[in-house]
Amino acid sequence: MGPRCPVQTVGQWLESIGLPQYENHLMANGFDSVQFMGSNVMEDQDLLEIGILNSGHRQRILQAIQLLPKMRPIGHDGYHPTSVAEWLDSIELGDYTKAFLINGYTSMDLLKKIWELELINVLKISLIGHRKRILASLGDRLHDDPPQKPPRSITLREPSGNHTPPQLSPSLSQSTYTTGGSLDVPHIIMQGDARRRRNENYFDDIPRSKLERQMAQTGDWGE
């Protein structure tokens, strides 16, 4: 299909817009190919994060990348790589092939649910430019809510003796596991303390005659 944009180094491109001093900033952070720096890859926050603090210079760079071609996401314009290796080679990130495969990302279908947190924590892709290139290439994907942080593991200890282990109430277990959240133990304990105090003060708040009538009607004197 030929090159998607004129063959030009990042240094040459920066020279053409009068900002050659930022070549090291871009190259060292993975924005190392003009073919993969379109407006669906690079954002103002990225430039700020890599140390380009001058807002006027960031705006000039962002205006210039509008003239670069956007990255073509998989599934568009006949772009259907059949393997992870083929896909990574097509975006000039073939060096990451082994990392993807040994961590279980062995097919393009599995990549449809990948998030940036996984690129950082699982695949150890430290260069923001490479992560942005990968996400732009994957385009719109079908996935669940993004993970906010690694899931918290809960260890259930075996009870001593023959005591029956405490069970989560239906409302608690359902709300915790259907939402995918983790147990907020301090909050649960505070709720339990407040509920217990309410129960302990219940009989003190009721007039004696009313209490006696209620217990006589229900036959709950023993309780």
TACOR-V180916 format. One record per residue. N is the residue number from 1. PSI is psi in degrees with one decimal (* if undefined). Layout:
N & PSI
N & PSI
//
This chain:
1 & -11.5
2 & 169.2
3 & 146.5
4 & -18.6
5 & 161.9
6 & 141.5
7 & 115.9
8 & 135.8
9 & 163.5
10 & -39.7
11 & -42.8
12 & -39.8
13 & -44.6
14 & -37.6
15 & -38.5
16 & -21.8
17 & 10.2
18 & 24.1
19 & 52.2
20 & -17.3
21 & -11.1
22 & 11.3
23 & -46.3
24 & -37.0
25 & -47.2
26 & -47.9
27 & -42.6
28 & -14.3
29 & 16.7
30 & -2.0
31 & 70.9
32 & 9.1
33 & 125.0
34 & -25.6
35 & -19.0
36 & 44.9
37 & 25.6
38 & 178.2
39 & -14.1
40 & 9.1
41 & -51.0
42 & 137.0
43 & 166.7
44 & -40.1
45 & -33.7
46 & -44.5
47 & -39.6
48 & -40.4
49 & -33.0
50 & 4.8
51 & 12.2
52 & 95.7
53 & -21.0
54 & 113.8
55 & -34.5
56 & -39.1
57 & -38.2
58 & -41.5
59 & -37.4
60 & -40.4
61 & -44.4
62 & -35.9
63 & -37.6
64 & -35.0
65 & -14.9
66 & -23.9
67 & -10.5
68 & 151.4
69 & 141.8
70 & 152.9
71 & 141.4
72 & 113.5
73 & 153.3
74 & 143.9
75 & -4.9
76 & 144.2
77 & 39.2
78 & 14.8
79 & 96.5
80 & 77.5
81 & 139.9
82 & -9.7
83 & 161.0
84 & -41.3
85 & -43.8
86 & -41.2
87 & -48.2
88 & -37.9
89 & -35.9
90 & -23.4
91 & 19.0
92 & 40.2
93 & 36.2
94 & -20.3
95 & -17.2
96 & -0.5
97 & -47.3
98 & -41.6
99 & -41.3
100 & -46.5
101 & -42.5
102 & -15.9
103 & 12.6
104 & -0.6
105 & 79.3
106 & -3.3
107 & 160.0
108 & -29.6
109 & -37.9
110 & -27.1
111 & -12.0
112 & -13.7
113 & 10.1
114 & 144.9
115 & 164.0
116 & -33.8
117 & -35.6
118 & -35.7
119 & -35.2
120 & -53.3
121 & -32.1
122 & -50.9
123 & -10.5
124 & 41.0
125 & 100.6
126 & -20.8
127 & 118.8
128 & -35.5
129 & -37.0
130 & -39.0
131 & -43.0
132 & -34.9
133 & -43.2
134 & -47.3
135 & -38.2
136 & -36.4
137 & -35.6
138 & -25.1
139 & -152.5
140 & 126.0
141 & 160.8
142 & 122.6
143 & 168.0
144 & -175.5
145 & 141.7
146 & 143.4
147 & 132.4
148 & -31.3
149 & 164.0
150 & 141.0
151 & 141.5
152 & 129.2
153 & 142.9
154 & 122.1
155 & 123.3
156 & 113.8
157 & 144.2
158 & 129.4
159 & 147.8
160 & 149.9
161 & -151.5
162 & 20.1
163 & 144.5
164 & 129.2
165 & 146.9
166 & 146.6
167 & 145.4
168 & 142.1
169 & 153.6
170 & -41.4
171 & -38.7
172 & -48.8
173 & -37.0
174 & -45.6
175 & -33.6
176 & -47.5
177 & -23.5
178 & -24.9
179 & -7.8
180 & 12.8
181 & 178.6
182 & 159.2
183 & 126.2
184 & 84.8
185 & -48.6
186 & -38.4
187 & -39.7
188 & -41.2
189 & -42.4
190 & -40.5
191 & -41.7
192 & -40.9
193 & -43.0
194 & -40.4
195 & -39.6
196 & -39.4
197 & -37.4
198 & -41.3
199 & -38.5
200 & -32.4
201 & 1.6
202 & -49.6
203 & -27.2
204 & -27.0
205 & -10.3
206 & 131.2
207 & 144.4
208 & -42.5
209 & -39.1
210 & -40.8
211 & -43.8
212 & -39.8
213 & -44.3
214 & -44.0
215 & -31.4
216 & -38.6
217 & -37.6
218 & -13.1
219 & 27.6
220 & 32.8
221 & -40.5
222 & -46.4
223 & *
//
